[in-house]
Amino acid sequence: MPDSQPQPPSSSSNPPGPSGQSDPAALLLCGARLTDGRTVDVRLGGGRIEAVGTAGSLAPDPARANGTRVDLSGYLLLPAPAEPHAHGDTALSADRGGPVSYAPEDVQRRATEAALLQLGHGATAVRAHVRVGDVQGLGALAAVLQARRSLRGLAELTAVAMPRVLTGRAGADGLALLHDAAKMGASVVGGCPDLDPDPTGYVEAVLEVASEHGCPVDLHTDAVDPARLARLAVMAGGMRPGVTLGPCAGLARLPAEAAARVADQLAAAGVTVVCLPQGGCGSVDRRGTAPVRLLRAAGVRVAAGSGALRDLSNPVGRGDPLEAAYLLASRHGLRPEDAYDTVSTASRAALGLPRVRVEAGFPAELLAVRGDHLAGALSLAYSRIVVHRGRVVARTSAVREYCNSAAAAELGLPRQGRGELS
């Protein structure tokens, strides 16, 4: 199969405007398949879903000057994924050779390219974890925030400020930087308490900063110490706007009873766990995936993220949420619907974003994947069309062709290409 290439959306009616996109208030998605088996038309306007009707029953709003139709015949229409665990400052650095460059222009370029790659996969919102302190100071954060501004209208990029040490004399600078980062525009505070000499003190410091600035908390931990996790659950219990932990792979290595107790404690505290089925990231030393079925059974909200995107921690990381869902279904026994929920509904909730359903009134954050049903889409998710704020922002097309043969003809295999293979 040829490499996937970005393609402009198939449309009719009026031509695109100066930005290269038609009026986002006048978009009609035609002939899409839903997960319940229905084939529908979906009309979008004002960044939301205006109407959903049987195929052929809807038309663009005649009161609007511009109108665009996108033919989704052969596509499954889903709520768009969100990426809850990316590393924008180190993404795409594996092939550079030598130490990772934290020059602002390099970080901004990598963070922007990484977010666009993930957008092409379907993630219309990305939470990027960014190191503050050490040699980079606040420079890497400033670069990621600049990338966020440049991506406005295409994808939502938010930043988590991650200092290395927050306790003792060495942690004073990190604590000051964390406050500065929150004032500067980091909408989430966090870090890796496992790297601090006083992990509990680290968590206490992060929670205090978050409370002062009214922002969520997102902490990296391997979660191998059940007593430490119990203390964290007590401290985080009831905190708003919320606490997220990831990747928590160490929970899978605990005895079953200990892991079950921790899961109950995290559920009672309202903590979200973000697992990384595609691989780890540089903030933890060991690999593996959190016990998603155990956590879900206990009532813990479990989201799935990508982790490293082609950096030294995972030089082949794809940053693809559908691959994460595929792995949770194929390796961890989740139903395809539950697996996709971890990268869509649960991930959006972890990021504090509103719920999306393919129904009138919901945000127009959508992903169309070629296929008839969800299991097939997770298995062969090559062609995708991404909708953000009611307009098509990315399209990836793949062509599957077979040479002319009696076998292909007898089976009626579809030909998506126009050429002839010899």
NUTOR-70768 format. One record per residue (C-alpha): x, y, z. Coordinates in Angstrom, 3 decimals. Layout:
BEGIN
> px_py_pz
> X_Y_Z;
...
//
This chain:
BEGIN
> px_py_pz
> 0.000_0.000_0.000;
> 1.404_3.458_-0.864;
> 2.277_5.859_1.927;
> -0.634_7.923_3.186;
> -0.656_11.471_1.864;
> -2.686_14.480_3.014;
> -5.489_15.250_0.579;
> -7.983_18.093_0.359;
> -11.530_17.183_1.386;
> -13.932_16.059_-1.320;
> -16.499_18.825_-1.613;
> -18.929_20.545_-3.900;
> -20.878_23.782_-3.903;
> -18.952_26.980_-3.215;
> -15.137_27.132_-3.319;
> -12.968_27.540_-0.231;
> -12.362_30.949_1.268;
> -9.020_32.717_1.681;
> -7.948_30.398_4.482;
> -8.258_27.350_2.212;
> -11.380_26.158_4.003;
> -15.032_26.780_3.215;
> -17.279_28.556_5.661;
> -17.150_26.362_8.791;
> -20.762_27.287_9.518;
> -21.994_25.452_6.417;
> -20.667_21.891_6.358;
> -22.732_18.820_5.496;
> -21.287_15.339_6.084;
> -23.140_12.945_3.783;
> -23.687_9.205_4.016;
> -21.637_8.479_7.164;
> -21.988_5.195_9.044;
> -22.479_5.372_12.825;
> -21.427_2.716_15.314;
> -25.078_1.681_15.759;
> -25.257_0.769_12.057;
> -27.257_3.767_10.836;
> -26.197_5.692_7.721;
> -26.770_9.403_8.238;
> -26.182_12.944_7.072;
> -24.759_15.346_9.661;
> -25.056_19.117_9.353;
> -22.571_21.282_11.237;
> -22.790_24.957_12.111;
> -21.181_27.340_14.552;
> -18.722_24.687_15.677;
> -21.490_22.317_16.744;
> -23.608_19.539_15.303;
> -26.853_21.117_14.112;
> -28.743_18.085_12.878;
> -28.421_14.356_12.255;
> -30.807_12.701_9.794;
> -31.131_9.659_7.610;
> -28.911_9.670_4.528;
> -30.235_12.051_1.898;
> -32.612_13.827_4.265;
> -30.499_16.906_5.062;
> -29.321_19.808_2.957;
> -27.085_22.786_3.692;
> -28.846_25.672_5.398;
> -30.186_27.827_2.525;
> -29.775_30.950_4.655;
> -25.996_30.595_4.462;
> -24.015_31.935_1.540;
> -21.432_29.169_1.449;
> -21.978_25.457_1.605;
> -19.703_22.441_1.532;
> -20.588_18.782_1.212;
> -18.179_16.068_2.276;
> -18.980_12.585_1.021;
> -18.428_10.101_3.855;
> -19.727_7.037_2.037;
> -17.689_4.098_3.288;
> -16.586_5.941_6.436;
> -17.412_5.397_10.094;
> -18.089_8.688_11.933;
> -16.844_8.913_15.518;
> -16.233_11.490_18.237;
> -12.714_12.788_17.701;
> -9.943_11.438_19.939;
> -7.936_13.627_22.299;
> -4.297_13.094_23.273;
> -3.874_13.315_27.082;
> -0.161_12.473_27.325;
> 2.273_13.884_24.776;
> 5.768_15.349_25.132;
> 5.919_18.342_22.852;
> 9.377_19.518_23.893;
> 11.173_16.250_23.038;
> 8.959_14.893_20.223;
> 10.621_14.019_16.906;
> 14.120_14.317_18.368;
> 15.303_10.693_18.054;
> 16.879_11.172_14.628;
> 18.682_14.409_15.394;
> 21.742_12.824_17.021;
> 23.376_14.093_20.193;
> 21.545_15.757_23.093;
> 18.033_17.077_22.522;
> 18.102_20.724_21.492;
> 16.058_22.999_23.707;
> 16.634_26.061_21.545;
> 13.204_27.773_21.441;
> 12.973_27.624_17.648;
> 13.721_23.868_17.669;
> 11.185_23.129_20.403;
> 8.515_25.203_18.693;
> 9.085_23.459_15.371;
> 8.992_19.970_16.928;
> 5.951_20.730_19.081;
> 4.057_22.151_16.110;
> 4.944_19.259_13.807;
> 4.074_16.704_16.494;
> 0.671_18.288_17.130;
> -0.054_18.302_13.384;
> 0.942_14.640_13.095;
> -1.409_13.778_15.931;
> -4.126_15.931_14.377;
> -3.768_13.921_11.176;
> -4.392_10.802_13.250;
> -7.570_12.402_14.604;
> -6.601_14.064_17.903;
> -8.104_17.553_17.857;
> -6.830_18.288_21.389;
> -3.359_17.538_22.779;
> -1.925_17.899_26.287;
> 1.855_18.324_26.051;
> 4.070_17.749_29.079;
> 6.974_20.217_29.112;
> 10.028_20.271_31.362;
> 10.784_23.503_33.191;
> 13.995_24.282_35.046;
> 17.468_22.838_34.491;
> 19.183_24.255_31.409;
> 15.963_25.074_29.552;
> 14.423_27.219_32.284;
> 11.086_28.401_30.932;
> 12.304_28.545_27.332;
> 10.831_25.218_26.248;
> 7.489_26.121_27.787;
> 7.480_29.483_25.999;
> 8.160_27.687_22.708;
> 5.308_25.205_23.229;
> 2.958_28.055_24.124;
> 3.978_29.780_20.895;
> 3.198_26.558_19.030;
> -0.209_26.557_20.715;
> -0.915_30.020_19.378;
> 0.156_29.097_15.856;
> -2.153_26.052_15.889;
> -5.240_27.976_16.961;
> -8.157_26.936_14.780;
> -6.504_23.651_13.811;
> -6.053_21.910_17.161;
> -6.164_22.649_20.881;
> -2.692_22.370_22.427;
> -2.284_22.772_26.185;
> 0.884_22.557_28.259;
> 1.756_20.859_31.543;
> 4.681_22.437_33.431;
> 6.989_19.721_34.839;
> 9.810_20.723_37.221;
> 12.315_18.083_38.247;
> 12.697_18.785_41.995;
> 10.369_20.721_44.304;
> 11.515_19.881_47.840;
> 14.463_20.901_49.995;
> 16.960_23.595_49.145;
> 17.344_22.301_45.592;
> 13.590_22.503_45.040;
> 13.186_26.196_45.812;
> 14.037_27.243_42.269;
> 11.756_24.593_40.811;
> 8.858_25.764_42.964;
> 9.376_29.364_41.888;
> 9.507_28.280_38.242;
> 6.309_26.285_38.641;
> 4.488_29.395_39.873;
> 5.956_31.403_36.997;
> 4.939_28.726_34.505;
> 1.319_28.821_35.686;
> 1.278_32.621_35.360;
> 2.917_32.365_31.944;
> 0.193_30.172_30.436;
> 0.782_26.557_31.457;
> -2.804_25.468_32.064;
> -1.795_22.336_34.033;
> 0.928_21.719_36.631;
> 2.584_18.419_37.355;
> 5.821_16.522_37.085;
> 7.358_13.264_38.235;
> 7.376_12.873_42.025;
> 9.334_9.598_41.698;
> 12.420_11.677_40.761;
> 12.253_13.897_43.855;
> 14.036_12.857_47.093;
> 10.703_13.466_48.853;
> 7.938_12.213_46.531;
> 5.136_13.012_48.983;
> 6.484_16.513_49.508;
> 6.653_16.950_45.736;
> 2.973_16.052_45.369;
> 2.034_18.396_48.212;
> 3.900_21.247_46.518;
> 2.219_20.623_43.145;
> -1.232_20.449_44.737;
> -0.627_23.734_46.565;
> 0.423_25.482_43.351;
> -2.566_24.034_41.516;
> -4.925_25.184_44.253;
> -3.470_28.685_44.189;
> -3.773_29.015_40.411;
> -6.978_27.005_39.985;
> -5.529_24.547_37.479;
> -5.562_20.733_37.079;
> -2.730_18.429_38.133;
> -1.073_15.805_35.930;
> 1.615_13.636_37.551;
> 3.988_11.061_36.073;
> 4.498_7.973_38.210;
> 5.280_4.323_37.709;
> 2.867_3.678_40.632;
> 4.917_0.824_42.051;
> 4.590_1.915_45.717;
> 1.030_1.252_46.992;
> 1.553_3.173_50.234;
> 2.674_6.263_48.322;
> -0.315_5.963_46.011;
> -2.658_5.676_48.990;
> -1.262_8.932_50.413;
> -1.594_10.594_47.011;
> -5.221_9.496_46.731;
> -5.981_11.002_50.128;
> -4.313_14.293_49.182;
> -6.008_14.440_45.773;
> -9.451_13.399_46.945;
> -12.100_15.874_45.877;
> -9.613_18.311_44.344;
> -11.037_20.312_41.458;
> -10.563_20.690_38.551;
> -8.966_17.266_38.882;
> -5.882_15.061_39.204;
> -4.471_12.768_36.534;
> -1.807_10.082_36.983;
> 0.124_8.234_34.325;
> 1.381_5.882_33.064;
> 1.029_3.783_36.265;
> 2.500_0.671_34.661;
> 3.803_-0.463_38.056;
> 0.261_-1.265_39.145;
> 0.360_-4.269_36.843;
> 3.366_-5.634_38.759;
> 1.731_-5.414_42.195;
> 0.064_-8.427_43.818;
> -3.575_-8.608_42.773;
> -4.966_-7.668_46.193;
> -2.675_-4.659_46.533;
> -3.504_-3.451_43.031;
> -7.234_-3.825_43.719;
> -6.966_-1.753_46.930;
> -5.092_0.998_45.083;
> -7.683_0.975_42.298;
> -10.483_1.415_44.849;
> -8.597_4.302_46.483;
> -8.013_6.058_43.160;
> -11.665_5.627_42.216;
> -12.835_7.069_45.536;
> -10.514_10.061_45.070;
> -11.773_10.721_41.533;
> -8.277_10.370_40.046;
> -7.962_9.701_36.309;
> -5.301_7.232_35.116;
> -3.720_7.704_31.685;
> -2.095_4.515_30.413;
> 0.423_4.319_27.547;
> -0.181_1.094_25.591;
> 2.151_2.182_22.749;
> 5.179_2.505_25.033;
> 6.521_4.580_27.882;
> 8.089_7.993_28.076;
> 11.276_9.499_29.432;
> 9.865_10.255_32.873;
> 9.646_6.599_33.956;
> 12.285_3.904_33.860;
> 10.178_0.808_33.257;
> 7.742_-0.140_30.527;
> 4.380_-1.818_30.527;
> 0.726_-0.848_30.636;
> -1.470_-0.169_33.630;
> -4.067_-2.893_34.411;
> -6.873_-1.162_32.538;
> -9.547_-3.792_33.155;
> -8.884_-3.826_36.894;
> -8.981_-0.034_37.072;
> -12.146_0.262_35.000;
> -13.851_-2.412_37.088;
> -13.072_-0.383_40.218;
> -14.651_2.716_38.683;
> -11.462_4.573_37.765;
> -11.662_6.717_34.655;
> -8.980_5.295_32.352;
> -7.741_7.261_29.359;
> -5.060_6.199_26.897;
> -2.238_8.363_25.589;
> 0.653_8.052_23.203;
> 3.646_8.914_25.373;
> 6.858_9.377_23.427;
> 6.593_10.395_19.777;
> 9.844_9.386_18.079;
> 12.141_10.603_20.827;
> 14.863_8.622_22.605;
> 12.296_6.895_24.842;
> 10.475_5.448_21.842;
> 12.135_6.235_18.489;
> 9.272_4.571_16.586;
> 6.397_6.134_18.554;
> 3.467_6.963_16.257;
> 1.339_9.205_18.447;
> -1.746_7.495_17.041;
> -4.751_7.245_19.387;
> -6.372_4.556_17.242;
> -3.282_2.403_17.654;
> -3.598_2.852_21.425;
> -7.223_1.717_21.246;
> -6.255_-1.196_18.994;
> -3.638_-2.370_21.513;
> -6.072_-2.138_24.417;
> -8.528_-4.284_22.468;
> -6.031_-6.810_21.087;
> -3.713_-7.199_24.098;
> -5.781_-6.217_27.106;
> -9.182_-7.651_26.268;
> -11.259_-4.485_26.048;
> -14.234_-4.424_23.733;
> -13.555_-2.169_20.720;
> -16.157_0.301_22.019;
> -14.493_0.488_25.446;
> -11.042_0.715_23.899;
> -12.084_3.637_21.719;
> -13.714_5.301_24.726;
> -10.289_5.522_26.403;
> -8.911_7.686_23.583;
> -12.063_9.739_22.993;
> -14.636_10.259_25.747;
> -12.314_9.447_28.659;
> -9.409_11.423_27.212;
> -11.597_14.447_26.547;
> -12.869_14.279_30.122;
> -9.290_14.049_31.423;
> -8.512_17.249_29.516;
> -11.601_18.995_30.878;
> -13.254_19.110_27.448;
> -16.990_18.713_26.836;
> -18.375_15.349_25.843;
> -18.879_14.638_22.127;
> -21.591_12.463_20.615;
> -22.800_12.352_17.029;
> -26.047_14.044_17.987;
> -27.489_17.520_17.542;
> -26.141_20.076_20.009;
> -22.770_18.440_20.675;
> -19.405_19.975_19.683;
> -18.385_19.275_16.086;
> -15.172_17.426_17.023;
> -15.323_14.374_14.772;
> -13.216_11.703_13.119;
> -14.288_9.774_10.024;
> -12.396_6.504_9.461;
> -12.818_4.282_6.424;
> -14.696_1.179_7.541;
> -18.121_-0.198_8.339;
> -17.732_-0.948_12.026;
> -15.460_-0.002_14.899;
> -13.457_-3.221_15.139;
> -12.553_-2.998_11.460;
> -11.705_0.684_11.759;
> -9.295_-0.004_14.634;
> -7.719_-2.811_12.642;
> -7.225_-0.938_9.343;
> -7.500_2.761_10.162;
> -5.693_4.127_7.122;
> -7.964_6.772_5.602;
> -9.199_9.483_7.975;
> -10.995_12.832_7.844;
> -10.722_15.085_10.893;
> -13.229_17.793_11.857;
> -12.374_20.451_14.452;
> -14.778_23.231_15.411;
> -17.036_22.278_12.576;
> -14.588_22.296_9.677;
> -12.361_19.731_8.013;
> -8.819_20.373_9.251;
> -6.981_17.227_8.100;
> -7.439_14.410_5.662;
> -5.275_11.333_5.090;
> -6.045_9.007_2.184;
> -4.638_5.553_1.532;
> -5.164_3.563_-1.655;
> -5.475_-0.225_-1.668;
> -5.149_-1.890_-5.055;
> -4.920_-5.464_-6.280;
> -3.677_-6.576_-9.669;
> -6.391_-7.818_-11.994;
> -7.146_-11.440_-11.221;
> -10.042_-13.860_-11.275;
> -9.797_-14.254_-7.474;
> -10.264_-10.535_-6.849;
> -13.113_-10.327_-9.334;
> -14.932_-13.343_-7.910;
> -14.730_-12.016_-4.360;
> -15.875_-8.571_-5.407;
> -12.983_-6.917_-3.601;
> -13.321_-3.142_-3.696;
> -10.850_-1.136_-5.742;
> -10.143_2.275_-4.295;
> -7.531_3.173_-6.924;
> -8.005_4.215_-10.517;
> -4.854_2.844_-12.058;
> -3.989_-0.630_-13.227;
> -1.465_-2.868_-11.520;
> 0.553_-5.213_-13.680;
//
